[in-house]
Amino acid sequence: MSQTALLIELEPVVATNLDRHLSLAKEWFPHEYVPWSDGRTFDGPLGGEPWSPEDFSIPEVARTALVVNLLTEDNLPSYHHEIATLFGRDGAWGTWVHRWTAEEGRHGTAIRDYLTVTRAVDPVALERARMVHMSNGYANVHSDEVLHSLAYVSFQELATRISHRNTGKATGDPLCERLLARVAADENLHMMFYRNLLGAAFELAPSQAMRAVADVVADFQMPGVGIDGFARKSVAIAMAGIYDLRQHHDEVLSPVLRQWDIWNVTGLDADGEAAREQLADQMAQMDTAAARFEARREERRARNR
């Protein structure tokens, strides 16, 4: 099926799932999750106190994860451009694009306000990192492929949910954990929306959908990959158990693939079957790699005890 035909055929599914989403989504307000009374003026034109790492005592890896999570949310204008260009701004697709963007916009607002008020991270370094990251922007690897994009966001939204939840726990701050749990709840609903759309695509074009999933799993990268020093930061985050290859395999890919009943899809052509075999190999290789990483991590932790 052509990309246009896929958009047209899936629009009724978009409309149904948009109604479902709106019935489940809970209104919430970023300002209610920020301890404003803890704030105090920073140095600069207003002559306040400069930031110090001792202002807010959380593990360094939690600071790293908070910055990565926020910078990822900051690139929302690029994400909006990508999905608005691909899905369009009319009909049910357009309504979803704008609703998703509005909900995602709360995340960056809430997290930044929390970090600034609590002095959890250096605000100068954070702003400089934001400028660099947003100046680079974001481009979807499969920007002209509807099913590839749906497969990607099905996995990515769930991965983001897990990253936010685990980051909150890693801070040891109940307020931060509550905020990031609220953000994660939004991400979970977004995942369900996209997951349901691709599930419908398996009925429309099973071989195209299977190829899309196999390709996305093979080259999956989190949207924050363009953050300066992302490789180093992601290793630290993985070593802390906030988001690692085991979680990616067990808590992101596996449950979504199971929801699509990927191994029992029928009506595949030769490329669809080849894609499924490729996917099975990728999952097996990832499971092995995850086990190796876990073993190395435990060895390192044992040495540091």
N, C-alpha and C positions, 0 to 999 in steps of 0.2 A: 504494500500500500504506500502511496505517496505521503509526504509529510502533511500536505493539505487534507488529504482524505482521512488521515489519522486524527487530525484536530477536529474535523467535522464529526466523525463517528464517535469520538470520545466526549464531545461536548455534553450530551445528555448525562453521561456519567459524572462529568464535572459538576453539572447543576445539582444532581442528586447528592453528591458528596459535599458540595458547598452548603446545601441546606442542613445536612448532617453535622457539618463542622460548626455552623452557626448555632445549632441547638445544643452543642456540647461545650463550646468555648465560653469561658467565664471572663466577665469584665474584671479588670484589675488595674490598679493605678501605681505607677512606679514610685511616686513620692511617698506612698505608705510603707515602703520597704526600706527607707533610708533613715538612719538615726540622725536627723538634722541637728539635734541639740548637742551632738558630739563634735560638730564642726567648729573650726576656728580659722581665722584669716591667714593666708599664706604670705610669704614675702613677695616683694614686687611693688607695684604702684601704691598698694594699700598699706605697705609697711608691716606686714604680719610676720609669722614665724616660718622659716624655711623648712622644707620636708626633711625628715631624718628617718632612717630605717627603723629606729627605735620607737617611732610614733605609734606603730601598730604592729604588735608582735605576732606574725604568722610565719609558718615555714617558707623558706625561700622558693621552694618548688611550687607552693600554692600561689605565691606572687607571680611566678612565671606563667602558671596556668591561667590565672585571672587576666593577665595582660593578653595572652594568646586568645582567650575566649572573647575578650572585649574587642580586640583589633579585628577578629573575624567578623563580629557583629557590625563593626564600623563600616565595612565595605558594602553595606546594604545598597547604596546607589548603583554599584556595579551589578549586584545580583538582580536588582529590579530591572535594570536595562536588559540583562540577559533573558529573563523569563518573559518580559513584556515584548521583546523582539520576537521571541520564538512562539509564545502562546497567543500573542495579540492582546489588544486592549478592548475588545468588543465581546458582547455576550457573556456567557458564564465564565469563560476563560479569563476575560478581562476583569470581571468582578472578583474572581479569586486572586488574580495577580495583585490587585490593589489591596484587598483584604489581608493577604499574606504579608505584603510589605508593611502595612500599618501595624500589624501585630509584631513583626520582627523589629520595627522601629522602637518599640518599648524596651526591648532587651538592652540595646546599647545605652539608652537613656538611664535606665535603672542601675545598670552595673557601673557606669561611669560616675553617677551621682554617689553611689555607695562608696566607691574607691576614693573619690575626692574628699568626701566628708570624713571618712574614717582614717584617711591618710594611709591607706593600705599599700599604695604604690607611689613611686615618685611621679608627680603630675607633669613635670617638665619632660622627663624621659618618655612618659606615656604619650604626651602630645606630639613630640617629635616622631615617635614611632607611628602614630596615627597619620601624620602628614606623609611620611614615606610610603606607608602601606596603601593609603588611599590614592596617592599620586600614581602608584603602579597599577591600581585597579585590579579587576578580576575578569578573566575570560574563561568560559566553560569550554572544556576540551571538545565537547560534542554539541557546540552551540546551535547547529542546524539540524539536529536529530531529536525529534520529539521523544521517542522511546528511550534513547540513551539518557536524555536529560531527566526523564521520569525515574528511570532506574537509579541514577546518581542521587537525586534528592531523596529517594526512598531510604537509601542507606545513610546519606549524609545527615538527614534530620535526626535519625535515631542515634547516630554517632555523636552528634552535638548534644543531644539530650543526656547521654551518658557522661560526656565530658563535663557538662555543667553540674550535674548532680555530684560527681566525684570530686570536682574542684571545690564545691561548697563544703563537702565533708573534710577535705584536706586542709582547709583553713582553720578548722577548730573553732570557728565563730558561728554560733547558732543563727545570728542575723544574716550572715552571708549564705549560710546553708539554706535558710528559708527563702531568700531572694532567688538563688539559683535553682531551687526546686520549683519555684513558680515559673521561671523562665523555661525550665525543662518540660513542664507540663504543656506549654505552648508548642514546643518542638515535637512532642509526642503526637499531638493532634495533627501537626503538619505532616509528620511521617505517615500517619494513617491515611490522610488524604491522598498523598502521592502513591502510597503502596496500593491503595484501592484502584487508582487509575491504571497503574501498570497491570494489576490483576485483571482488569477488564481488557487490557490490550492483549493479554495472553489468549483471550477468547477470539479477538478480532484477527490478530496476526501473530500466531504463536511462534513461528520461526524468527520473525523480526524481533519479537520481544525477548526470545531466548538469546539471540545474538547480542542484543543491547545489554542484557544483564551480564553475559560473559565478558564483553568488552569493558564494561564499567568496573567489574570486580578486578579485572586484570590491571587496570591503570588507575585505580581509585586513589585520590589524594584529597585530604581535607581542604576546604576552601581557604584556610589560613596559610596554605603552603607558601604564599608569597611574602609572608612576614619576615622581616630581617632576622636572620639567625634561627629560622624555623626548625631546621634539622636538629640543631643542638637543643633547642627548647623541647622539641617533641621527644627526644631521647630522655631528657630529664623527667618529663611528664610520664613517659612509659615506665621508667625505672621506679617512679613513685607509685605506680599502679593506678594512676588517674585515668589514663587511656593508653592501652597497649595492644599488641597484635592478638593476644588471647581474647581480649574483650571484643576486638573488631571481628574476630572469627565467630566467637560463641554468642555474643550478645547483640551483634548488629547483622552480620551477613546471614548466619544460620537461621535465626527466627524469621527474617523476612523471606528468605528462600523457602522456608517451610510453609509460610503463609500462602505463598504462590503455588505450593505443591509442585515445585519445580521438577522433581524427579519423575513425576507421573503425567506431565503435560503430553497430550497426544496431538496428532496432526502436524508433526514437524517434518520439514523437508530435509534434504541432506545437510544443508548448512546449519539448520536448527539442531539437528542431532549432533553435529560436530561441535557446535557451541556448547551444548549440554555436557559433552565429554570433556571439553576444555574447562568448563566450570567445575566439574567434579575433580579434575586434576589440580586446578588452582586451589580449591578448598582443602584438598589433601596436603598439598605443599605448604599452604599457610598454617595448617594445623601442626605440621612438623616444625616449621619455623617458629611458631609460637611456643612450642614445648622447649625448643632450644633456648629461646630468649628467657623463658621462665627459669630454666636451669642456671643460666649465666647470672641472672639477677639474684637468685638465691645464693649462689657462690659468692657474689660480691657482698651481699648482706651479711653472710657468715663471716667474711674476712673483716668486716667493719664492726662486728659486735665486740 
